[in-house]
Each structure stands twice: as structure tokens, then as C-alpha cells.
Amino acid sequence: MGRPISIEYTAGRRILTGVADPSGLRLVFELDGNRVFCHVEANDNICGRAKVVPAGAVQAVADDLAHATVAALKKRIGVTRESRIRFLKPLYVGEHFRADGTIFRDTGDIVVVQARFMNKREQLCVEAETEVFPLSAEQVRRMTPDGMVPPELKKYLP
């Protein structure tokens, strides 16, 4: 069982994207050792009239999970550079699934987060890799209108 992670890093997401929750899915992330995970209910709000979870919703979860993982495990915020998704089995509408994120590789300049989506039978359905550029305090300073780093972000920036 994991513990909820701090959502202070969402201030960084608000600076970078204009909103604290870019996907709009209101995901709750938990930390369990070296993985961050969330539970998602594939309901009509996410899927609309589709029979399976659309690729865009999977991408949104993978992106949010990558940034939560980098914030929780590396104490950094960043921007997405690239994502790759492999669909192995469909995620069906009306089912509950779990997405796990772990740090796959960290070169210093880029952090690669691997996400694994499991259905209710614990079958691997989707694998994703998201590359995140960690930001520095100077880069965030240039993104804010007043040129200041918000106090809640200082622990996420070198």
C-alpha cells in the first residue's frame, strides 16, 4: 500500500501548461518504494462512447504519471520531451486499471519514466516510456511573469 504524494509539484505544471492538472483527470498518485502509481476508472467521462479507453486518455495518464514520478522520486519538475506507447491489450470501458511509474533511466539531462498499465486481472495492457527534461530554477524564473520562483517549487529545482 502506498502513501499519497505531495502535490506541490502541480504549481510547476501550472506554470508550464497554464493549469495544475493538464489532463483534467484529477488523478491521485501514491508512492510505494521506488514506484508511483494511480488508479483510474475507465468511465464515460474519460472514454465517451468508445468501447475501449482511447489512446489520448492513455497518453494523458502516462504523461501525468511521468511528472508525478519525477517529482516524487527525483524531487524535480520538468517538461515532456517524448513519449512512446505500446498497446498490448485493450483497456475496456467500465473497468478499473492501475498505472505504475518507475524511473527507467536518468542521464541527468533526461529522466525516462516507464509506465505500465494493468487491468483488473493484473494483466499488462499498455507500456509507455516518457522522457522528461528536468528544469532548473533559472528556466522556471524565465517562465514566470514576475521572474520569481514560487516558494513551493524551490525544493524541486536545483
Backbone as JSON Lines, residues from 0, in Angstrom:
{"i":0,"aa":"M","n":[0.85,-1.19,0.0],"ca":[0.0,0.0,0.0],"c":[0.89,1.24,0.0]}
{"i":1,"aa":"G","n":[0.55,2.2,-0.81],"ca":[1.35,3.4,-0.92],"c":[0.8,4.54,-0.1]}
{"i":2,"aa":"R","n":[1.56,5.62,-0.1],"ca":[1.09,6.83,0.58],"c":[0.95,7.93,-0.46]}
{"i":3,"aa":"P","n":[-0.07,8.78,-0.31],"ca":[-0.26,9.86,-1.29],"c":[0.98,10.76,-1.35]}
{"i":4,"aa":"I","n":[1.33,11.17,-2.55],"ca":[2.5,12.05,-2.68],"c":[2.05,13.49,-2.59]}
{"i":5,"aa":"S","n":[2.98,14.34,-2.26],"ca":[2.72,15.77,-2.17],"c":[2.37,16.3,-3.55]}
{"i":6,"aa":"I","n":[1.41,17.19,-3.61],"ca":[1.02,17.75,-4.92],"c":[1.58,19.15,-5.13]}
{"i":7,"aa":"E","n":[2.62,19.51,-4.38],"ca":[3.24,20.82,-4.57],"c":[3.78,21.0,-5.99]}
{"i":8,"aa":"Y","n":[4.22,19.89,-6.61],"ca":[4.78,19.98,-7.96],"c":[3.75,20.46,-8.97]}
{"i":9,"aa":"T","n":[2.45,20.4,-8.64],"ca":[1.43,20.86,-9.59],"c":[1.54,22.36,-9.85]}
{"i":10,"aa":"A","n":[2.18,23.1,-8.93],"ca":[2.44,24.52,-9.19],"c":[3.35,24.66,-10.4]}
{"i":11,"aa":"G","n":[4.3,23.76,-10.55],"ca":[5.17,23.75,-11.72],"c":[4.4,23.42,-12.98]}
{"i":12,"aa":"R","n":[3.47,22.48,-12.89],"ca":[2.64,22.16,-14.05],"c":[1.78,23.36,-14.45]}
{"i":13,"aa":"R","n":[1.32,24.12,-13.46],"ca":[0.51,25.31,-13.76],"c":[1.35,26.35,-14.49]}
{"i":14,"aa":"I","n":[2.6,26.53,-14.09],"ca":[3.48,27.49,-14.77],"c":[3.74,27.04,-16.21]}
{"i":15,"aa":"L","n":[3.98,25.74,-16.4],"ca":[4.36,25.22,-17.71],"c":[3.19,25.09,-18.67]}
{"i":16,"aa":"T","n":[2.01,24.73,-18.17],"ca":[0.88,24.44,-19.05],"c":[-0.29,25.41,-18.89]}
{"i":17,"aa":"G","n":[-0.29,26.18,-17.81],"ca":[-1.39,27.09,-17.56],"c":[-2.43,26.53,-16.61]}
{"i":18,"aa":"V","n":[-2.4,25.22,-16.38],"ca":[-3.32,24.57,-15.44],"c":[-2.54,23.57,-14.59]}
{"i":19,"aa":"A","n":[-3.0,23.35,-13.37],"ca":[-2.3,22.43,-12.46],"c":[-2.51,20.97,-12.86]}
{"i":20,"aa":"D","n":[-3.63,20.66,-13.5],"ca":[-3.96,19.29,-13.9],"c":[-4.23,19.28,-15.4]}
{"i":21,"aa":"P","n":[-3.17,19.2,-16.23],"ca":[-3.36,19.31,-17.68],"c":[-4.3,18.28,-18.28]}
{"i":22,"aa":"S","n":[-4.33,17.07,-17.74],"ca":[-5.2,16.04,-18.3],"c":[-6.65,16.24,-17.89]}
{"i":23,"aa":"G","n":[-6.87,16.92,-16.76],"ca":[-8.21,17.11,-16.25],"c":[-8.8,15.85,-15.62]}
{"i":24,"aa":"L","n":[-7.98,14.83,-15.39],"ca":[-8.47,13.56,-14.86],"c":[-8.48,13.5,-13.34]}
{"i":25,"aa":"R","n":[-7.9,14.48,-12.69],"ca":[-7.84,14.54,-11.22],"c":[-7.29,13.24,-10.61]}
{"i":26,"aa":"L","n":[-6.19,12.79,-11.15],"ca":[-5.58,11.55,-10.67],"c":[-4.93,11.77,-9.31]}
{"i":27,"aa":"V","n":[-4.99,10.75,-8.48],"ca":[-4.35,10.77,-7.17],"c":[-3.18,9.79,-7.24]}
{"i":28,"aa":"F","n":[-1.98,10.29,-7.02],"ca":[-0.78,9.48,-7.13],"c":[-0.3,9.06,-5.75]}
{"i":29,"aa":"E","n":[0.2,7.82,-5.68],"ca":[0.72,7.29,-4.43],"c":[2.13,6.76,-4.67]}
{"i":30,"aa":"L","n":[2.94,6.86,-3.63],"ca":[4.33,6.4,-3.67],"c":[4.43,5.11,-2.88]}
{"i":31,"aa":"D","n":[5.04,4.1,-3.49],"ca":[5.26,2.82,-2.82],"c":[6.68,2.37,-3.17]}
{"i":32,"aa":"G","n":[7.62,2.65,-2.3],"ca":[9.02,2.3,-2.56],"c":[9.57,3.11,-3.71]}
{"i":33,"aa":"N","n":[9.94,2.43,-4.81],"ca":[10.52,3.13,-5.95],"c":[9.54,3.24,-7.11]}
{"i":34,"aa":"R","n":[8.25,3.15,-6.83],"ca":[7.24,3.32,-7.89],"c":[6.16,4.28,-7.43]}
{"i":35,"aa":"V","n":[5.6,4.96,-8.4],"ca":[4.45,5.85,-8.18],"c":[3.31,5.24,-8.97]}
{"i":36,"aa":"F","n":[2.13,5.2,-8.39],"ca":[1.01,4.59,-9.1],"c":[-0.27,5.39,-8.89]}
{"i":37,"aa":"C","n":[-1.23,5.12,-9.75],"ca":[-2.56,5.72,-9.63],"c":[-3.58,4.7,-10.12]}
{"i":38,"aa":"H","n":[-4.79,4.85,-9.66],"ca":[-5.9,4.01,-10.09],"c":[-6.83,4.85,-10.95]}
{"i":39,"aa":"V","n":[-7.3,4.28,-12.04],"ca":[-8.16,5.0,-12.97],"c":[-9.4,4.15,-13.25]}
{"i":40,"aa":"E","n":[-10.54,4.78,-13.15],"ca":[-11.8,4.14,-13.52],"c":[-12.14,4.57,-14.94]}
{"i":41,"aa":"A","n":[-12.16,3.63,-15.85],"ca":[-12.42,3.94,-17.27],"c":[-13.92,4.13,-17.47]}
{"i":42,"aa":"N","n":[-14.4,5.32,-17.13],"ca":[-15.83,5.6,-17.22],"c":[-16.15,6.44,-18.47]}
{"i":43,"aa":"D","n":[-17.42,6.8,-18.6],"ca":[-17.87,7.57,-19.77],"c":[-17.22,8.94,-19.85]}
{"i":44,"aa":"N","n":[-16.83,9.52,-18.72],"ca":[-16.18,10.83,-18.73],"c":[-14.84,10.78,-19.46]}
{"i":45,"aa":"I","n":[-14.13,9.68,-19.33],"ca":[-12.83,9.51,-19.97],"c":[-12.98,8.99,-21.39]}
{"i":46,"aa":"C","n":[-13.9,8.06,-21.59],"ca":[-13.97,7.31,-22.85],"c":[-15.08,7.75,-23.79]}
{"i":47,"aa":"G","n":[-16.04,8.51,-23.29],"ca":[-17.15,8.9,-24.15],"c":[-17.94,7.68,-24.59]}
{"i":48,"aa":"R","n":[-18.16,7.56,-25.88],"ca":[-18.95,6.45,-26.41],"c":[-18.09,5.29,-26.89]}
{"i":49,"aa":"A","n":[-16.78,5.37,-26.69],"ca":[-15.88,4.3,-27.15],"c":[-16.06,3.05,-26.29]}
{"i":50,"aa":"K","n":[-15.67,1.92,-26.82],"ca":[-15.74,0.64,-26.1],"c":[-14.44,0.33,-25.37]}
{"i":51,"aa":"V","n":[-13.35,0.97,-25.82],"ca":[-12.05,0.81,-25.17],"c":[-11.52,2.2,-24.83]}
{"i":52,"aa":"V","n":[-10.59,2.25,-23.9],"ca":[-10.01,3.53,-23.5],"c":[-9.22,4.1,-24.67]}
{"i":53,"aa":"P","n":[-9.54,5.31,-25.11],"ca":[-8.84,5.91,-26.26],"c":[-7.37,6.17,-25.97]}
{"i":54,"aa":"A","n":[-6.59,6.16,-27.02],"ca":[-5.15,6.38,-26.9],"c":[-4.83,7.73,-26.25]}
{"i":55,"aa":"G","n":[-5.62,8.74,-26.51],"ca":[-5.37,10.06,-25.91],"c":[-5.5,10.04,-24.4]}
{"i":56,"aa":"A","n":[-6.47,9.28,-23.89],"ca":[-6.62,9.16,-22.43],"c":[-5.45,8.4,-21.82]}
{"i":57,"aa":"V","n":[-4.99,7.36,-22.5],"ca":[-3.83,6.61,-22.03],"c":[-2.6,7.53,-22.01]}
{"i":58,"aa":"Q","n":[-2.43,8.33,-23.06],"ca":[-1.31,9.26,-23.12],"c":[-1.38,10.29,-21.99]}
{"i":59,"aa":"A","n":[-2.57,10.79,-21.7],"ca":[-2.74,11.77,-20.63],"c":[-2.35,11.18,-19.28]}
{"i":60,"aa":"V","n":[-2.76,9.95,-19.01],"ca":[-2.4,9.29,-17.75],"c":[-0.89,9.07,-17.71]}
{"i":61,"aa":"A","n":[-0.3,8.58,-18.8],"ca":[1.14,8.32,-18.84],"c":[1.94,9.6,-18.61]}
{"i":62,"aa":"D","n":[1.51,10.71,-19.19],"ca":[2.21,11.98,-19.03],"c":[2.1,12.48,-17.59]}
{"i":63,"aa":"D","n":[0.9,12.48,-17.02],"ca":[0.73,12.91,-15.64],"c":[1.52,12.02,-14.69]}
{"i":64,"aa":"L","n":[1.5,10.71,-14.95],"ca":[2.24,9.77,-14.11],"c":[3.74,10.01,-14.2]}
{"i":65,"aa":"A","n":[4.25,10.3,-15.38],"ca":[5.68,10.57,-15.55],"c":[6.1,11.77,-14.71]}
{"i":66,"aa":"H","n":[5.33,12.84,-14.75],"ca":[5.7,14.03,-14.0],"c":[5.56,13.82,-12.49]}
{"i":67,"aa":"A","n":[4.56,13.07,-12.07],"ca":[4.42,12.75,-10.64],"c":[5.57,11.87,-10.17]}
{"i":68,"aa":"T","n":[6.0,10.94,-11.02],"ca":[7.11,10.05,-10.68],"c":[8.41,10.82,-10.54]}
{"i":69,"aa":"V","n":[8.69,11.71,-11.48],"ca":[9.91,12.52,-11.42],"c":[9.89,13.42,-10.17]}
{"i":70,"aa":"A","n":[8.74,13.99,-9.87],"ca":[8.62,14.85,-8.69],"c":[8.81,14.05,-7.4]}
{"i":71,"aa":"A","n":[8.21,12.88,-7.32],"ca":[8.27,12.09,-6.09],"c":[9.63,11.42,-5.89]}
{"i":72,"aa":"L","n":[10.21,10.87,-6.95],"ca":[11.44,10.09,-6.8],"c":[12.71,10.89,-7.01]}
{"i":73,"aa":"K","n":[12.67,11.92,-7.84],"ca":[13.87,12.72,-8.12],"c":[13.8,14.13,-7.53]}
{"i":74,"aa":"K","n":[12.64,14.49,-6.99],"ca":[12.42,15.84,-6.45],"c":[12.73,16.91,-7.48]}
{"i":75,"aa":"R","n":[12.22,16.72,-8.69],"ca":[12.41,17.66,-9.8],"c":[11.09,17.83,-10.53]}
{"i":76,"aa":"I","n":[10.95,18.94,-11.25],"ca":[9.85,19.14,-12.18],"c":[10.46,19.32,-13.56]}
{"i":77,"aa":"G","n":[9.65,19.08,-14.58],"ca":[10.19,19.2,-15.92],"c":[9.11,19.26,-16.97]}
{"i":78,"aa":"V","n":[9.55,19.13,-18.22],"ca":[8.65,19.13,-19.36],"c":[8.87,17.84,-20.14]}
{"i":79,"aa":"T","n":[7.81,17.38,-20.79],"ca":[7.9,16.15,-21.56],"c":[8.64,16.4,-22.87]}
{"i":80,"aa":"R","n":[9.57,15.53,-23.18],"ca":[10.31,15.6,-24.44],"c":[9.69,14.66,-25.46]}
{"i":81,"aa":"E","n":[9.42,13.43,-25.05],"ca":[8.91,12.43,-26.0],"c":[8.22,11.32,-25.22]}
{"i":82,"aa":"S","n":[7.2,10.73,-25.82],"ca":[6.52,9.57,-25.24],"c":[6.37,8.49,-26.3]}
{"i":83,"aa":"R","n":[6.51,7.26,-25.86],"ca":[6.28,6.1,-26.73],"c":[5.33,5.17,-25.99]}
{"i":84,"aa":"I","n":[4.3,4.71,-26.69],"ca":[3.3,3.86,-26.08],"c":[3.17,2.58,-26.89]}
{"i":85,"aa":"R","n":[3.12,1.45,-26.19],"ca":[2.88,0.15,-26.82],"c":[1.59,-0.42,-26.23]}
{"i":86,"aa":"F","n":[0.61,-0.62,-27.09],"ca":[-0.66,-1.2,-26.67],"c":[-0.59,-2.72,-26.85]}
{"i":87,"aa":"L","n":[-0.67,-3.45,-25.74],"ca":[-0.56,-4.9,-25.78],"c":[-1.92,-5.58,-25.71]}
{"i":88,"aa":"K","n":[-2.82,-5.02,-24.91],"ca":[-4.2,-5.5,-24.78],"c":[-5.07,-4.27,-24.6]}
{"i":89,"aa":"P","n":[-6.33,-4.36,-24.99],"ca":[-7.2,-3.19,-24.78],"c":[-7.58,-3.0,-23.32]}
{"i":90,"aa":"L","n":[-7.75,-1.76,-22.94],"ca":[-8.34,-1.4,-21.65],"c":[-9.8,-1.08,-21.93]}
{"i":91,"aa":"Y","n":[-10.68,-1.84,-21.36],"ca":[-12.1,-1.71,-21.69],"c":[-12.81,-0.67,-20.83]}
{"i":92,"aa":"V","n":[-13.78,-0.02,-21.42],"ca":[-14.61,0.95,-20.72],"c":[-15.36,0.23,-19.6]}
{"i":93,"aa":"G","n":[-15.48,0.9,-18.47],"ca":[-16.18,0.33,-17.33],"c":[-15.28,-0.44,-16.39]}
{"i":94,"aa":"E","n":[-14.04,-0.67,-16.78],"ca":[-13.1,-1.4,-15.93],"c":[-12.21,-0.43,-15.16]}
{"i":95,"aa":"H","n":[-11.65,-0.96,-14.13],"ca":[-10.7,-0.23,-13.29],"c":[-9.3,-0.69,-13.72]}
{"i":96,"aa":"F","n":[-8.36,0.27,-13.86],"ca":[-7.0,-0.13,-14.14],"c":[-6.03,0.67,-13.29]}
{"i":97,"aa":"R","n":[-4.83,0.13,-13.15],"ca":[-3.78,0.76,-12.36],"c":[-2.61,1.09,-13.28]}
{"i":98,"aa":"A","n":[-2.02,2.25,-13.08],"ca":[-0.84,2.65,-13.84],"c":[0.32,2.82,-12.86]}
{"i":99,"aa":"D","n":[1.41,2.11,-13.1],"ca":[2.62,2.19,-12.26],"c":[3.71,2.92,-13.02]}
{"i":100,"aa":"G","n":[4.41,3.83,-12.35],"ca":[5.52,4.54,-12.97],"c":[6.8,4.34,-12.19]}
{"i":101,"aa":"T","n":[7.88,4.02,-12.9],"ca":[9.21,3.87,-12.28],"c":[10.23,4.6,-13.14]}
{"i":102,"aa":"I","n":[11.32,5.01,-12.51],"ca":[12.42,5.62,-13.25],"c":[13.16,4.51,-13.99]}
{"i":103,"aa":"F","n":[13.19,4.6,-15.29],"ca":[13.84,3.59,-16.13],"c":[15.31,3.97,-16.37]}
{"i":104,"aa":"R","n":[15.54,5.26,-16.6],"ca":[16.89,5.75,-16.87],"c":[16.98,7.21,-16.48]}
{"i":105,"aa":"D","n":[18.11,7.61,-15.93],"ca":[18.34,9.0,-15.56],"c":[19.74,9.38,-15.99]}
{"i":106,"aa":"T","n":[19.83,10.22,-17.02],"ca":[21.14,10.65,-17.52],"c":[21.56,11.99,-16.92]}
{"i":107,"aa":"G","n":[20.7,12.58,-16.11],"ca":[20.96,13.91,-15.58],"c":[20.23,14.97,-16.38]}
{"i":108,"aa":"D","n":[20.37,14.91,-17.71],"ca":[19.67,15.84,-18.6],"c":[18.26,15.36,-18.92]}
{"i":109,"aa":"I","n":[18.07,14.05,-18.89],"ca":[16.77,13.46,-19.24],"c":[16.47,12.35,-18.24]}
{"i":110,"aa":"V","n":[15.22,12.3,-17.79],"ca":[14.75,11.22,-16.94],"c":[13.69,10.46,-17.74]}
{"i":111,"aa":"V","n":[13.88,9.15,-17.88],"ca":[12.93,8.31,-18.61],"c":[12.09,7.54,-17.6]}
{"i":112,"aa":"V","n":[10.78,7.72,-17.69],"ca":[9.85,7.05,-16.8],"c":[9.13,5.97,-17.59]}
{"i":113,"aa":"Q","n":[9.13,4.76,-17.04],"ca":[8.39,3.66,-17.66],"c":[7.06,3.52,-16.92]}
{"i":114,"aa":"A","n":[5.98,3.52,-17.68],"ca":[4.64,3.34,-17.12],"c":[4.09,2.0,-17.6]}
{"i":115,"aa":"R","n":[3.44,1.3,-16.7],"ca":[2.83,0.01,-17.02],"c":[1.37,0.07,-16.56]}
{"i":116,"aa":"F","n":[0.47,-0.18,-17.47],"ca":[-0.96,-0.16,-17.19],"c":[-1.46,-1.59,-17.03]}
{"i":117,"aa":"M","n":[-2.06,-1.88,-15.89],"ca":[-2.55,-3.22,-15.59],"c":[-4.07,-3.18,-15.46]}
{"i":118,"aa":"N","n":[-4.73,-4.19,-16.03],"ca":[-6.19,-4.26,-15.89],"c":[-6.55,-4.89,-14.55]}
{"i":119,"aa":"K","n":[-7.84,-5.12,-14.31],"ca":[-8.28,-5.62,-13.0],"c":[-7.81,-7.05,-12.74]}
{"i":120,"aa":"R","n":[-7.42,-7.78,-13.78],"ca":[-6.88,-9.13,-13.61],"c":[-5.36,-9.13,-13.51]}
{"i":121,"aa":"E","n":[-4.77,-7.92,-13.32],"ca":[-3.31,-7.74,-13.22],"c":[-2.57,-8.17,-14.48]}
{"i":122,"aa":"Q","n":[-3.22,-8.04,-15.64],"ca":[-2.58,-8.31,-16.92],"c":[-2.0,-7.01,-17.46]}
{"i":123,"aa":"L","n":[-0.79,-7.09,-17.97],"ca":[-0.15,-5.92,-18.57],"c":[-0.87,-5.59,-19.88]}
{"i":124,"aa":"C","n":[-1.4,-4.37,-19.98],"ca":[-2.16,-3.95,-21.17],"c":[-1.41,-2.91,-22.0]}
{"i":125,"aa":"V","n":[-0.72,-2.01,-21.33],"ca":[-0.04,-0.92,-22.03],"c":[1.31,-0.67,-21.35]}
{"i":126,"aa":"E","n":[2.33,-0.44,-22.16],"ca":[3.63,0.02,-21.67],"c":[3.91,1.36,-22.32]}
{"i":127,"aa":"A","n":[4.45,2.28,-21.54],"ca":[4.8,3.59,-22.09],"c":[6.13,4.04,-21.51]}
{"i":128,"aa":"E","n":[6.87,4.77,-22.3],"ca":[8.1,5.42,-21.83],"c":[7.97,6.9,-22.15]}
{"i":129,"aa":"T","n":[8.19,7.71,-21.13],"ca":[8.09,9.16,-21.28],"c":[9.42,9.78,-20.87]}
{"i":130,"aa":"E","n":[9.99,10.58,-21.76],"ca":[11.24,11.29,-21.46],"c":[10.88,12.68,-20.94]}
{"i":131,"aa":"V","n":[11.46,13.02,-19.79],"ca":[11.19,14.31,-19.14],"c":[12.49,15.08,-19.01]}
{"i":132,"aa":"F","n":[12.48,16.35,-19.46],"ca":[13.6,17.27,-19.24],"c":[13.41,17.9,-17.86]}
{"i":133,"aa":"P","n":[14.27,17.64,-16.89],"ca":[14.17,18.36,-15.61],"c":[14.57,19.83,-15.81]}
{"i":134,"aa":"L","n":[13.85,20.72,-15.17],"ca":[14.11,22.16,-15.32],"c":[14.97,22.67,-14.18]}
{"i":135,"aa":"S","n":[15.68,23.75,-14.46],"ca":[16.46,24.43,-13.43],"c":[15.67,25.63,-12.92]}
{"i":136,"aa":"A","n":[16.11,26.19,-11.82],"ca":[15.45,27.37,-11.25],"c":[15.48,28.53,-12.24]}
{"i":137,"aa":"E","n":[16.57,28.69,-12.97],"ca":[16.68,29.79,-13.94],"c":[15.66,29.63,-15.07]}
{"i":138,"aa":"Q","n":[15.45,28.42,-15.54],"ca":[14.46,28.19,-16.59],"c":[13.06,28.51,-16.11]}
{"i":139,"aa":"V","n":[12.73,28.12,-14.88],"ca":[11.41,28.42,-14.32],"c":[11.26,29.92,-14.11]}
{"i":140,"aa":"R","n":[12.32,30.58,-13.67],"ca":[12.29,32.04,-13.46],"c":[11.92,32.76,-14.76]}
{"i":141,"aa":"R","n":[12.43,32.28,-15.9],"ca":[12.12,32.89,-17.19],"c":[10.69,32.64,-17.62]}
{"i":142,"aa":"M","n":[10.04,31.62,-17.07],"ca":[8.67,31.27,-17.45],"c":[7.61,32.01,-16.64]}
{"i":143,"aa":"T","n":[8.0,32.57,-15.5],"ca":[7.02,33.24,-14.65],"c":[6.92,34.71,-15.03]}
{"i":144,"aa":"P","n":[5.74,35.29,-14.9],"ca":[5.56,36.69,-15.3],"c":[6.37,37.67,-14.46]}
{"i":145,"aa":"D","n":[6.57,37.35,-13.17],"ca":[7.31,38.28,-12.31],"c":[8.78,37.93,-12.18]}
{"i":146,"aa":"G","n":[9.23,36.86,-12.83],"ca":[10.63,36.47,-12.78],"c":[11.05,35.83,-11.47]}
{"i":147,"aa":"M","n":[10.08,35.39,-10.67],"ca":[10.37,34.78,-9.37],"c":[10.0,33.3,-9.4]}
{"i":148,"aa":"V","n":[10.71,32.51,-8.62],"ca":[10.37,31.09,-8.47],"c":[9.41,30.98,-7.31]}
{"i":149,"aa":"P","n":[8.23,30.4,-7.52],"ca":[7.28,30.23,-6.42],"c":[7.91,29.43,-5.28]}
{"i":150,"aa":"P","n":[7.68,29.84,-4.03],"ca":[8.33,29.16,-2.89],"c":[8.05,27.66,-2.82]}
{"i":151,"aa":"E","n":[6.86,27.22,-3.21],"ca":[6.54,25.79,-3.13],"c":[7.33,24.96,-4.13]}
{"i":152,"aa":"L","n":[7.97,25.6,-5.14],"ca":[8.74,24.87,-6.13],"c":[10.22,24.79,-5.81]}
{"i":153,"aa":"K","n":[10.68,25.56,-4.85],"ca":[12.13,25.63,-4.6],"c":[12.75,24.28,-4.3]}
{"i":154,"aa":"K","n":[11.99,23.38,-3.65],"ca":[12.59,22.07,-3.35],"c":[12.65,21.16,-4.57]}
{"i":155,"aa":"Y","n":[12.02,21.54,-5.68],"ca":[12.02,20.74,-6.9],"c":[13.01,21.27,-7.94]}
{"i":156,"aa":"L","n":[13.75,22.32,-7.62],"ca":[14.64,22.95,-8.58],"c":[16.05,23.08,-8.0]}
{"i":157,"aa":"P","n":[17.07,22.75,-8.8],"ca":[18.45,22.91,-8.33],"c":[18.89,24.36,-8.42]}
